[in-house]
Amino acid sequence: MPAAVDDYGDVTLVPLPEESWDTSVSLWHGDRWSCLVDLWTEQEGRSDLVLDVDVFEHGPGHRFVVQLVYVP
């Protein structure tokens, strides 16, 4: 688990609800999507934690490379 999640406190990350895409952003960089995604916890719903991830096309699917998890 990333240190930012440990430092954030005693929380449990949960699967992202559809509404998470209302506040998340993505930018195309020619060969990948660079995405900032608000993370959700069981305790508080949308949290202050953000996932910074790059998404690449990879064969018939996608490859995800996590850059950071942090509180901006």
C-alpha positions in Angstrom: 0.0 0.0 0.0 1.4 3.4 -0.9 2.8 5.4 2.1 0.3 8.2 1.4 -2.6 5.9 2.2 -0.9 4.7 5.4 -0.2 8.3 6.4 -3.8 9.3 5.6 -5.1 7.2 8.5 -7.1 4.1 9.3 -9.2 3.9 6.1 -10.2 1.3 3.6 -10.1 2.1 -0.1 -13.3 1.0 -2.0 -14.1 0.5 -5.7 -14.7 3.7 -7.5 -18.4 4.7 -7.9 -19.5 6.1 -11.3 -19.6 9.6 -9.8 -15.9 9.6 -9.2 -15.5 10.4 -12.9 -17.3 13.7 -12.4 -14.3 15.1 -10.5 -11.4 13.1 -12.1 -9.4 14.4 -15.1 -7.4 12.9 -17.9 -5.1 14.4 -20.6 -3.9 12.7 -23.8 -0.1 12.8 -24.2 0.3 11.2 -27.6 1.0 7.7 -26.4 -0.9 7.6 -23.1 -3.6 9.0 -20.9 -2.4 10.8 -17.8 -5.1 10.6 -15.2 -5.9 12.1 -11.8 -8.6 10.1 -10.0 -10.2 11.0 -6.7 -10.1 7.9 -4.4 -12.9 6.8 -2.2 -12.8 5.2 1.2 -15.3 3.2 3.2 -15.2 5.7 6.0 -15.8 9.0 4.2 -16.8 8.4 0.6 -14.7 10.7 -1.7 -11.5 11.3 0.2 -8.7 13.8 -0.2 -6.5 11.1 -1.7 -5.7 11.3 -5.5 -4.4 8.6 -7.8 -2.0 9.8 -10.5 -1.9 7.1 -13.1 -0.8 6.7 -16.7 -2.9 4.5 -19.0 -1.4 2.9 -22.1 -3.0 0.9 -24.9 -1.6 -2.6 -24.6 -2.7 -5.3 -27.1 -6.5 -5.7 -26.7 -6.5 -4.0 -23.3 -4.7 -1.4 -21.3 -1.6 -1.1 -19.0 -1.8 1.1 -15.9 1.3 2.6 -14.4 0.7 4.2 -11.0 2.8 7.4 -10.6 1.7 8.6 -7.2 -1.0 8.4 -4.6 -1.1 11.6 -2.6 -3.1 14.4 -0.9 -2.8 17.6 -3.0 
